[in-house]
């Protein structure tokens, strides 16, 4: 499989080459993949160094100047460290741009807590008007980036190393039906699809796949419900429960039970490998199987 971050860099290079209105500003990160495009377009490709607040401000300034900026670094620095600049530079000034964060929740486990960003989507949820892409395959990274750059609004792409075995078309606001069943509905977000499919093998469940989570496809969740006592399992690769309110809003008039799985709030104070972190949060196939089975076995009183 292709490396998602390299796919991001190649796609960005193509977009900057093809469209004089597309610009790139980054903060050292992924610079090893961007040398060629920076040489070809020094006026539209800028490396600000390790200055993340400046990174976002420069991107917003490019948008004000009429360019379509792609703004890139690790998610923890892009969304969390520079959140005030995102809030004021893009939302307050009401300009569009494409933020691309790498590393996600645990890709950079060896880098410690400063490089982990399980709360990025939840934090962006405090701001209106953002489309959020969570690609689960390198091909979806390219598709999502092209889709986002072709628009004029605000978009966030979450690029991580973990991938599913197959890709799906990227259509914001649309979830894919991967499996139909007569029991509970599982919403697998981004790279959580493969672990969910393994975990749910042999269970009579519907599995929906989301590679774009904002807008949230509440209609697909409603359409998947086959029982009066609806049961929904939400599996997200970031902070557990990030999209719970949107499931509840979609089913506001439907009695339902919801299990929200994702990265826990408690910090794991060991470096470890990314797969060890995922297992510790119950996001590997074995952990998901155990959680889903316990949920289905409970009988509401």
N, C-alpha and C positions, 0 to 999 in steps of 0.2 A: 504493500500500500504506500501511497505517497504521504509525505510528512505534511500535516495540515498547515504548519507555519510557513513552510516553503511554498506550498500552493498559494497561500495568501500573498507572499512576496511576488511570485510570478504573475498572479492575476493583477495585483496592484501595478506592477511594471507595465503590463499590457494596457491597462486602463489609462495610465499616465501617458504612454506613447500614443495612444489612439485618440485621446480627447484633451485638447489644450485647456479645458476648464477644470480638469481633475488635478488636484494637488495632493502631496503626501508630506506630512510632518511626523517625525518619530523621535524617540528619545533613546538613541543608541541601540535599543533592543531590535533584533533582527537585521541590524546593519550589515551583517555578513552576507545577507541575501539581496541587499538593495544597492550595492556599489555601482552596478551598471546604470540603473535608472537615475541615480543621483548625478552621475557624470553627464548623462544625456540631457537632463533637465534641471540644472542647478537653480533655476528661478522658481521651480515648482516642487522641488524635493528638498526638504530642509531637515537636518539632524540638529536638534537643539541641545543635545547632550543630556546629562542626567538632571533635567530641570522639568519636572512633570507639570507643575502649574503653568510654566511658560509654554510647554507643549500644547496644552489645551487652549490657552489664550491665543497662541499663534494660529491654531486651527480655526478658532472662532473669527479671528481677524481675516483669515483667508475667505471665510464664508461671507463676511460683510463686504469683502472686495469683489464678490461675485463668483468665486471659485467653489468647487465642490471638494471639500477637504476630507482626506482619510487621515485619521489621527491614531497613532499606534504606539503602544508599549505594553508592559505586563498589566493585567487587569487590576491588580492591587494598587498600582501607581496611577493608573488611568482613571479609575472610577472612585476609589476610596481616597487616595492622597490628594487628588485634584478635583474632588467633588464640588467645592465651591466654584471653581472655574467652569465646570460643566454646567452648574446651575445658572450662573450669571452669564457666561460667555455664549452659551447656546440657547438655553431656555429663556432667560430674561430678555436677551436681545432678539429672540424668536428667529434664529437662523438655523439652517440645516447643516448636517455633517454626518460623517460615518466614523464612529469610534470602534477600533478593533483591539480587543484585549487578548493577550496570550497568557497561558499559565493556569487560568481557571482556579479551581479550588485546591488542587493538590499536585499539579504537574511539577511544580518547583518545590517538592517536599524537602529536598536537601538544602534549599535556601532559607528554610525556617518560616516563621509566621509572617514576616514582612512580604513574602512572595506568594502568600496564599490569599485567595479572595472568594470565599464561599458566599459572601454577602453582597456581591456586585449587582446582581439582578434585583434583589430586594431594595437596595439603595437607589438604583435608577427608577424603581417603581414609585418613589416619592415625587418624581417629576413627570409632568404630562407629556404626551405626544411622542414617546419613544417606541420604535419598532425594535424588538429584541430577537436576534437570531442565535440559536444554539445548535450549530451544525454537529451532526454525529458522524460525519465522514468527510474526508478531504475534498471530494467532489462537491459536497454541499457548501464547503467554505467558498469555493470559487463561485458557485451559483448565488449564494447569499450576498457575497461582496458585489457582484455585478448588479444584482437586484437593488441593493441598497444605494449604490453609486448612481444608478439610473434614476432614482427618485430625487425629491428635493427636501425631504423631511429629515428627522433625526433618527439615526439607527445605531444600534450597538451589536457587534459581532463578538461572540465568545469562542475563541479558537483554542482548542485543547488537543493533547496528544492522543487521548483515548478515542478509538473509532469503532463504529459498527462494521459488520461485514458487508453491508450493502448501503447504497445511498438512495435517497428519495428526492423528488423535485422540491424546490423551495418555493412555497407560496404562503407569504405572511397571512395569518388569520385562518389557515387551513391545516387541520391535522389529518394524518393518513391512517386509514383502517388497515392494520397489519394482520389481525386475526379477529374472527368473530366467534363469540361464545354466548351461552345462555346465562352465565353468572355475572360476576363483578366486572367492572370496567377498569382497566389499568391504563394510565396515561404515562408513557415513557418519554422523557425529554432528552433530546440529543444523544450523547454516548451511552445513555442508560438502556437503549433499546435491546442490544444483544444480551446483557445480563438479565433483563426482564424476560426475554423469550426463553432463555435457559431456565430461569427460576420458575416460570409458569408452565413449563412443559407438562402435559397430561392434565392440566386444570382447565375447566370449561369457562374460560375467560375471554372477554374482548380486549384486545390490545390496540390502543391508539398511539401513534408516534407523532411527536412535535419537534420539528427542527427550527420552528419559529414560534415563540411563546407569547409575544406581544405584537399584534392583538392576540388575545386568547380565544381559541375556537370553542366557545361554550356551546354552540349549536351542535358540534360533533359529539361532545360529552352527553348532551341531552339525547341525541339520536341513538347513542349506544346503549342507553338504559333499556333493559328488557324486563325489569321486575318492578313491582310496586315499592319494594323496600330496596332502593338503589344502594349499591355498594361501589365506591370508587377508591382506587389506589393511585396516588400521585407520586411518581418517582422522578425526582429532579437531581441533577448533578451538582447542585449548590445548596444553599441553606434550606433545610427541610421546612416545608410549609410556605415557601415563597409564593406559590400560586393558589394556595388554599382558598383565599377569599374569592378568587375568580371561579373556582369550582362551585363554591357555595352560592355565588351570584347566579351562575348558570342553572342551578337546581333549587332556586329560592322557593319554588312552589312544589317541590318534590321531596318527600321524606327520604333522607339519605344518610349514610355513614361514610366518613372519609378517613382514609389512612394516608398521611403525608410522610413520605420517606425522602431523605436527602442527607446532606452534611449536618451533623449535630452542632449545637451552639458551643459546647464545651471544647476548648482547645486541646488538641493532642500534642503533648510537649515532648515528642520524640520525632526525630527526622524521618527515618524509615523511607521506604520506597512508595511511590504513588499507589501501587496496588495494595500495599499494607494499610495505607490510610483509608482507601475505599472499603476494604474489608472491615476495618475498625468501626467505620460508620454504617456498616451493614449494607453497603451498596455493591457488593459482589453477588454472584448468583446464589450462593449458599445463604447469605444473610437476607437477601430479598425473598427467597423461598420460605425461610423461617418466618419472616414478618408477615408475608402475605397469607401463609397458612394459618397463623395464629389469628389474624384478622377475620378470615373467613369462617373460622371455627367458633368465633364468639357469637352468641345468640342474644340480640337485644332484649332486655327485660321489659 
